[in-house]
Amino acid sequence: MSKLTFASLILYCVSSTVSFAADSIGEKFKQLDRNDDGYLTRSESARDPALWSRFKNYDSDKDNKLSLSEFKIYASK
């Protein structure tokens, strides 16, 4: 196998993994967002004890709800 083919294969695997992770983060957010308003409230986050206990740490705009972008920060750690 040539170096170019091998490098292409590695790049494809990495990009597929990143894409899968982003999809799974979005799916987890949708599962937690029971009222489908696009935000997670503290009570909705109770289904994920780790998120619930750190909710205020990830609520960067202090509006008492998490947007998908705020949730992504939690999910990426």
C-alpha positions in Angstrom: 0.0 0.0 0.0 1.4 3.4 -1.0 1.9 6.1 1.6 -0.7 8.3 -0.1 -3.3 5.5 0.0 -2.5 4.8 3.7 -2.7 8.5 4.6 -6.0 8.8 2.7 -7.4 5.9 4.6 -6.3 7.4 8.0 -7.8 10.7 7.1 -11.1 9.1 6.1 -11.3 7.1 9.4 -10.6 10.2 11.4 -13.2 12.3 9.6 -15.8 9.5 9.9 -15.2 9.3 13.6 -15.6 13.1 14.1 -18.8 13.1 12.0 -20.2 10.2 14.0 -19.4 11.9 17.3 -21.1 15.1 16.1 -24.2 13.1 15.1 -24.3 11.3 18.4 -24.0 14.5 20.3 -27.0 16.0 18.4 -29.0 12.8 19.0 -28.2 12.8 22.8 -29.3 16.5 22.9 -32.6 15.6 21.1 -33.2 12.7 23.5 -32.8 15.1 26.5 -34.8 17.9 25.0 -38.2 16.5 25.9 -40.3 19.5 24.8 -38.3 19.9 21.5 -37.7 23.6 22.0 -34.1 23.4 21.1 -32.8 24.0 24.7 -32.2 21.9 27.7 -33.6 23.0 31.0 -32.1 22.0 34.3 -35.1 19.5 34.8 -34.5 18.0 31.4 -30.8 17.5 32.2 -31.7 15.4 35.2 -31.8 12.4 32.9 -28.0 12.8 32.7 -26.7 13.1 36.3 -23.2 14.3 35.3 -24.8 17.1 33.2 -27.3 18.0 35.9 -24.6 18.3 38.5 -22.6 20.7 36.3 -25.4 22.4 34.5 -24.5 26.0 35.7 -20.9 25.5 34.5 -22.0 24.9 30.9 -24.7 27.6 30.9 -22.4 30.3 29.6 -25.0 32.9 29.0 -26.7 32.3 32.3 -30.2 32.0 30.9 -31.0 28.8 32.8 -31.0 26.6 29.7 -28.4 25.0 27.5 -28.3 25.5 23.7 -26.9 22.8 21.5 -23.6 24.7 21.3 -23.3 24.9 25.1 -24.2 21.2 25.3 -21.5 20.3 22.8 -18.9 21.8 25.2 -20.2 19.4 27.9 -20.3 16.4 25.6 -16.8 17.0 24.2 -15.2 16.6 27.6 
